[in-house]
């Protein structure tokens, strides 16, 4: 059994996945567009090049994602992806990149449980917690 996070984007799925791939040193394993599926005729014309299903491998974990049709999209809430890194400099680097164009919910800082911890929602609407114990 595997438990994999699945992110929904509002039309920015490919941009977000390529950003995460580069930032986190991941590998985009697959990216299927709606135009490549039997659903091509069931989504608006402008949505046919959007992501129907994608898989990104990051440090042995698979992150899945899609751009659901506009009538099916809801922003992420009540959850966050947590990145645990080995160095303070790596925590700061990743946090800064995620914060660009996003919303810092808790600045990265020293806490009683971690050398560095911060919370941010990136420009794609994904909530993150960056942690360096």
C-alpha positions as CSV (number, residue, x, y, z in Angstrom):
1,X,0.0,0.0,0.0
2,X,1.1,3.6,-0.7
3,X,-0.3,6.9,0.4
4,X,0.4,9.6,-2.1
5,X,-0.6,13.3,-1.9
6,X,-2.6,14.5,-4.9
7,X,-2.7,18.2,-5.7
8,X,-5.3,20.0,-7.8
9,X,-4.4,23.2,-9.6
10,X,-6.5,25.8,-11.4
11,X,-4.8,25.5,-14.8
12,X,-1.2,25.9,-13.5
13,X,-0.4,22.3,-12.9
14,X,2.4,21.9,-15.4
15,X,4.1,25.1,-14.4
16,X,3.8,24.1,-10.7
17,X,5.1,20.5,-11.3
18,X,8.1,21.8,-13.3
19,X,8.9,24.3,-10.6
20,X,8.7,21.6,-7.9
21,X,10.8,19.2,-10.0
22,X,13.5,21.8,-10.3
23,X,13.3,23.2,-6.8
24,X,13.2,19.8,-5.0
25,X,15.4,17.8,-7.4
26,X,12.5,15.6,-8.4
27,X,11.7,13.7,-11.6
28,X,8.5,14.2,-13.6
29,X,7.6,10.6,-14.3
30,X,4.4,11.3,-16.4
31,X,2.2,14.1,-17.5
32,X,-0.9,13.4,-19.5
33,X,-3.0,16.2,-20.9
34,X,-6.8,16.1,-21.3
35,X,-6.3,16.1,-25.1
36,X,-4.6,12.7,-24.7
37,X,-7.6,11.1,-22.8
38,X,-11.0,9.9,-23.7
39,X,-12.2,13.0,-21.7
40,X,-10.9,15.4,-24.4
41,X,-14.4,16.2,-25.6
42,X,-15.8,16.6,-22.1
43,X,-13.6,19.6,-21.1
44,X,-13.6,23.1,-22.4
45,X,-11.5,23.6,-25.5
46,X,-9.1,25.9,-23.5
47,X,-8.6,23.1,-20.9
48,X,-7.5,20.4,-23.3
49,X,-3.8,21.1,-22.9
50,X,-4.1,21.2,-19.1
51,X,-2.9,18.3,-16.9
52,X,-5.3,15.4,-16.6
53,X,-2.9,13.3,-14.5
54,X,0.8,13.7,-13.5
55,X,3.3,11.9,-11.3
56,X,6.4,13.6,-9.8
57,X,8.9,11.6,-7.9
58,X,10.7,13.5,-5.0
59,X,13.1,11.6,-2.7
60,X,11.2,8.3,-3.0
61,X,7.7,9.8,-2.7
62,X,5.3,10.2,-5.5
63,X,3.3,13.4,-5.7
64,X,0.4,13.3,-8.1
65,X,-1.4,16.2,-9.6
66,X,-4.0,17.5,-12.0
67,X,-5.8,20.5,-13.3
68,X,-9.5,19.5,-12.8
69,X,-12.0,21.2,-15.1
70,X,-12.9,24.6,-13.6
71,X,-16.3,23.4,-12.4
72,X,-14.5,20.7,-10.3
73,X,-11.6,22.8,-8.8
74,X,-11.5,23.7,-5.1
75,X,-8.4,25.3,-3.5
76,X,-6.3,23.3,-1.1
77,X,-7.3,23.8,2.6
78,X,-7.0,21.9,5.8
79,X,-3.7,20.3,4.8
80,X,-0.1,21.1,4.0
81,X,2.8,19.3,2.4
82,X,5.7,19.1,4.8
83,X,9.3,19.1,3.6
84,X,11.9,17.9,6.1
85,X,15.4,18.8,5.1
86,X,18.9,18.1,6.6
87,X,20.4,21.6,6.7
88,X,19.3,25.1,7.7
89,X,20.6,26.5,4.5
90,X,18.5,24.1,2.4
91,X,15.4,25.0,4.5
92,X,16.0,28.7,3.9
93,X,16.6,28.2,0.2
94,X,13.5,26.1,-0.4
95,X,11.3,28.4,1.8
96,X,12.5,31.5,-0.1
97,X,11.7,29.9,-3.4
98,X,8.2,28.8,-2.3
99,X,7.5,32.2,-0.8
100,X,8.2,34.1,-4.1
101,X,4.8,35.2,-5.3
102,X,3.2,33.3,-2.4
103,X,1.9,34.0,1.1
104,X,4.1,33.5,4.1
105,X,2.0,32.1,6.9
106,X,4.8,31.8,9.4
107,X,8.3,33.1,8.6
108,X,11.1,30.5,8.6
109,X,12.7,30.7,12.0
110,X,14.1,28.7,14.9
111,X,11.5,26.9,17.1
112,X,11.6,24.8,20.1
113,X,11.4,21.6,18.0
114,X,13.4,22.6,15.0
115,X,16.5,24.6,13.9
116,X,14.3,26.1,11.1
117,X,10.6,25.9,10.5
118,X,8.2,28.0,8.4
119,X,4.8,27.8,6.7
120,X,4.0,29.2,3.3
121,X,1.4,28.9,0.6
122,X,3.2,29.1,-2.8
123,X,2.0,31.0,-5.8
124,X,0.2,27.9,-7.1
125,X,-2.0,27.7,-3.9
126,X,-0.1,24.8,-2.3
127,X,0.4,25.0,1.5
128,X,3.9,24.0,2.6
129,X,5.7,23.5,5.9
130,X,9.5,23.5,5.7
131,X,11.2,21.8,8.6
132,X,14.8,21.3,9.6
133,X,15.1,19.5,12.9
